[in-house]
Amino acid sequence: MNRDYRAHYEEAYATGASEWRRIGALDKAANLQQMWAGTEQVGPPASILDIGCGDGSLAAELSRTGFLREYTGVDLSEHAIEAARERATPDTKWTAFDGRTVPVADRSFELAVLSHVLEHVEHPRYLLYEAARTSRWVFVEVPLELHSRTPEDFAWTATGHINLFNSTVLRHLVQSAGLQVVKQSSYPVRREAIEFQRGRVKGAAIWALREGAHRLSASFAERLVTYHGCLIARPADPSP
């Protein structure tokens, strides 16, 4: 598959969609904080490295909720970094990178974030290695799109998702990169996000069905439709 990934994401961030990203960041920030609580660390992370930070929507939401201390975001897209810098605060830094090697020293951050990134990249394990190299903890979130309704054959879509996950595949991938999973969970996309895409009435009905199914049996619900999965892990070798 020959694709110019940089051009694809430059175009994606040049065309706006900031409101959709703001809504998505609400879930991302909430789940990051929930997973961090599972580590039993005291207070927010002293420093966060956001690999694939996009336009900085996650940082903005973490800042709003008081969870941001020192934050560095890196992204393949120059347009994304420009957008992030427009909302920069003294606690944030934004840098474009080559999509592979993060230009920071080993274990220089407390937490690395890969939020809705691994489904987009050709070599997801490589970015997990980078997250583990640079940080003491690693948070990962992806859509769980590998279920009974997944098409048999791959086709490129506007979302640019080239890797499909369910909870087990995600866990195995993270463990195969030398990380120990501390906590893992899945959740339905929030009502506001579905209503934004499908309209208020239809979106509310879809959300209610997905929320109810997930409450009854998360593992069964994940086999039927797309939920989002997240986990927090640490390198098998936790040395500084």
C-alpha positions as CSV (number, residue, x, y, z in Angstrom):
1,M,0.0,0.0,0.0
2,N,1.6,3.2,-1.2
3,R,0.3,6.2,0.8
4,D,1.8,9.5,1.6
5,Y,0.9,9.6,5.2
6,R,2.3,13.0,5.9
7,A,0.3,14.5,3.1
8,H,-2.9,12.8,4.3
9,Y,-2.6,14.2,7.8
10,E,-1.5,17.6,6.6
11,E,-4.7,17.8,4.6
12,A,-6.8,16.5,7.5
13,Y,-5.5,19.2,9.9
14,A,-5.6,21.9,7.3
15,T,-9.4,21.4,6.9
16,G,-10.5,22.3,10.4
17,A,-12.9,19.9,12.3
18,S,-11.8,21.6,15.6
19,E,-15.1,21.1,17.2
20,W,-15.1,17.4,16.6
21,R,-11.6,17.1,18.1
22,R,-12.7,19.1,21.1
23,I,-15.5,16.7,21.7
24,G,-13.2,13.7,21.3
25,A,-10.8,15.2,23.8
26,L,-13.4,15.1,26.5
27,D,-13.4,11.3,26.5
28,K,-9.7,11.0,25.9
29,A,-8.9,13.2,28.9
30,A,-11.4,11.5,31.2
31,N,-10.0,8.1,30.4
32,L,-6.4,9.1,30.7
33,Q,-7.2,10.4,34.2
34,Q,-9.1,7.2,35.1
35,M,-6.2,5.0,33.9
36,W,-3.7,7.2,35.8
37,A,-5.7,6.7,39.0
38,G,-5.1,3.0,38.5
39,T,-1.4,3.4,38.9
40,E,-1.9,4.7,42.5
41,Q,0.5,7.6,41.7
42,V,0.0,10.7,43.8
43,G,-1.3,13.7,41.9
44,P,-1.1,14.3,38.1
45,P,2.0,13.2,36.1
46,A,4.9,15.6,36.5
47,S,5.4,15.6,32.8
48,I,3.5,14.2,29.8
49,L,4.8,13.4,26.3
50,D,1.9,13.3,23.8
51,I,3.1,11.3,20.7
52,G,0.7,12.2,17.9
53,C,-0.7,15.2,19.7
54,G,-2.7,16.6,16.8
55,D,-3.9,20.1,17.3
56,G,-3.5,20.1,21.1
57,S,-7.1,19.4,22.0
58,L,-6.2,16.8,24.6
59,A,-3.7,19.2,26.3
60,A,-6.4,21.9,26.3
61,E,-8.9,19.6,28.1
62,L,-6.3,18.3,30.6
63,S,-5.4,21.9,31.4
64,R,-9.1,22.8,31.9
65,T,-9.4,19.9,34.4
66,G,-6.2,20.8,36.2
67,F,-4.4,17.6,35.1
68,L,-1.6,19.3,33.1
69,R,1.7,20.3,34.6
70,E,4.4,20.0,32.0
71,Y,3.3,18.9,28.5
72,T,5.2,18.2,25.3
73,G,3.4,17.3,22.1
74,V,4.9,15.9,18.9
75,D,3.2,15.2,15.6
76,L,3.9,14.3,12.0
77,S,1.7,17.1,10.7
78,E,3.1,20.7,10.6
79,H,-0.5,22.0,10.3
80,A,-1.4,20.2,13.6
81,I,1.6,21.7,15.4
82,E,0.8,25.2,14.1
83,A,-2.8,24.8,15.5
84,A,-1.4,23.5,18.8
85,R,1.0,26.4,19.1
86,E,-1.9,28.9,18.7
87,R,-3.3,27.7,22.0
88,A,0.1,27.2,23.7
89,T,0.5,28.0,27.4
90,P,3.8,28.3,29.4
91,D,3.5,24.7,30.4
92,T,3.3,23.3,26.8
93,K,5.8,22.7,24.0
94,W,4.9,21.6,20.5
95,T,7.3,20.0,18.0
96,A,7.0,18.3,14.5
97,F,8.8,15.0,14.2
98,D,9.4,12.3,11.6
99,G,6.6,10.0,12.8
100,R,9.1,7.5,14.2
101,T,11.9,8.7,16.5
102,V,10.8,11.1,19.2
103,P,13.6,13.7,19.7
104,V,13.8,13.5,23.5
105,A,16.1,11.7,26.0
106,D,15.5,8.3,27.6
107,R,13.0,8.3,30.5
108,S,12.7,12.1,30.4
109,F,8.9,12.0,31.0
110,E,6.7,10.5,33.6
111,L,3.9,9.6,31.1
112,A,3.8,9.0,27.4
113,V,0.4,9.2,25.6
114,L,-0.6,7.4,22.4
115,S,-4.2,8.5,22.1
116,H,-5.9,7.4,18.9
117,V,-2.5,7.1,17.1
118,L,-1.7,3.4,16.8
119,E,-4.6,2.7,14.4
120,H,-3.0,5.2,12.0
121,V,0.6,4.2,11.8
122,E,2.5,1.6,9.7
123,H,4.7,0.4,12.6
124,P,2.7,0.7,15.8
125,R,5.2,-1.3,17.8
126,Y,8.0,1.1,17.0
127,L,6.0,4.0,18.6
128,L,5.4,1.8,21.6
129,Y,9.1,1.2,21.9
130,E,9.6,5.0,21.7
131,A,7.0,5.6,24.4
132,A,8.7,3.0,26.7
133,R,12.1,4.5,26.0
134,T,11.1,8.1,26.8
135,S,8.7,7.6,29.7
136,R,8.0,5.7,33.0
137,W,4.4,5.1,32.1
138,V,2.6,4.6,28.8
139,F,-1.1,5.4,28.1
140,V,-2.7,3.9,25.0
141,E,-6.2,4.5,23.5
142,V,-7.6,3.1,20.2
143,P,-11.0,2.4,18.7
144,L,-12.0,-1.2,19.0
145,E,-13.0,-1.7,15.4
146,L,-12.2,-5.4,15.1
147,H,-15.6,-7.1,15.6
148,S,-18.4,-9.0,13.9
149,R,-19.2,-6.1,11.5
150,T,-15.6,-5.6,10.3
151,P,-15.3,-6.0,6.5
152,E,-13.3,-9.0,5.4
153,D,-11.1,-7.0,3.1
154,F,-9.2,-3.8,3.8
155,A,-10.1,-0.5,2.1
156,W,-8.5,2.9,2.7
157,T,-11.0,5.3,4.3
158,A,-10.9,9.0,5.2
159,T,-10.2,8.1,8.8
160,G,-6.8,6.7,7.8
161,H,-7.2,3.7,10.1
162,I,-4.9,0.9,8.9
163,N,-4.7,-1.2,12.0
164,L,-7.7,-2.8,13.6
165,F,-8.0,-3.7,17.3
166,N,-10.1,-5.5,19.9
167,S,-9.2,-5.5,23.6
168,T,-7.1,-8.7,23.3
169,V,-5.2,-7.6,20.2
170,L,-4.4,-4.3,21.9
171,R,-3.2,-6.0,25.1
172,H,-1.0,-8.4,23.2
173,L,0.5,-5.7,21.1
174,V,1.5,-3.6,24.1
175,Q,2.9,-6.6,25.9
176,S,4.9,-7.7,22.8
177,A,6.6,-4.3,23.0
178,G,8.0,-5.1,26.5
179,L,5.3,-3.3,28.5
180,Q,3.4,-4.6,31.5
181,V,-0.3,-3.7,31.5
182,V,-1.4,-2.3,34.8
183,K,-5.0,-1.4,34.0
184,Q,-7.3,-1.8,30.9
185,S,-10.8,-0.8,30.1
186,S,-13.3,0.0,27.3
187,Y,-16.0,2.5,27.0
188,P,-18.8,3.8,24.7
189,V,-18.2,7.0,22.8
190,R,-19.9,9.8,24.7
191,R,-23.4,10.9,23.8
192,E,-22.3,14.3,22.6
193,A,-19.9,12.8,20.1
194,I,-22.5,10.5,18.5
195,E,-25.1,13.3,18.4
196,F,-22.5,15.5,16.6
197,Q,-22.2,12.9,13.9
198,R,-25.7,11.4,13.7
199,G,-28.0,14.2,14.8
200,R,-29.6,14.7,18.2
201,V,-32.5,12.3,18.2
202,K,-30.8,9.4,16.3
203,G,-27.5,10.0,18.1
204,A,-29.2,9.8,21.5
205,A,-30.9,6.5,20.6
206,I,-27.6,5.0,19.3
207,W,-25.8,6.1,22.4
208,A,-28.4,4.6,24.7
209,L,-28.3,1.2,23.0
210,R,-24.5,1.1,23.1
211,E,-24.3,2.3,26.7
212,G,-26.8,-0.2,27.8
213,A,-25.2,-3.1,26.0
214,H,-21.8,-2.2,27.4
215,R,-23.2,-2.1,30.9
216,L,-24.7,-5.6,30.5
217,S,-21.6,-7.2,29.0
218,A,-18.7,-5.2,27.8
219,S,-17.0,-8.2,26.2
220,F,-20.2,-9.1,24.3
221,A,-20.9,-5.5,23.2
222,E,-17.4,-5.1,21.9
223,R,-18.1,-8.0,19.4
224,L,-21.0,-6.1,17.9
225,V,-20.0,-2.4,17.4
226,T,-17.0,-0.1,17.9
227,Y,-16.1,1.1,21.4
228,H,-12.9,2.7,22.5
229,G,-10.3,0.8,24.5
230,C,-7.6,2.2,26.7
231,L,-4.9,0.9,29.0
232,I,-1.9,2.1,31.0
233,A,1.3,0.2,31.2
234,R,4.9,0.5,32.3
235,P,8.2,-0.8,30.9
236,A,9.0,-4.3,32.1
237,D,12.3,-2.8,33.2
238,P,11.2,0.2,35.4
239,S,14.7,1.5,36.0
240,P,15.3,5.2,35.5
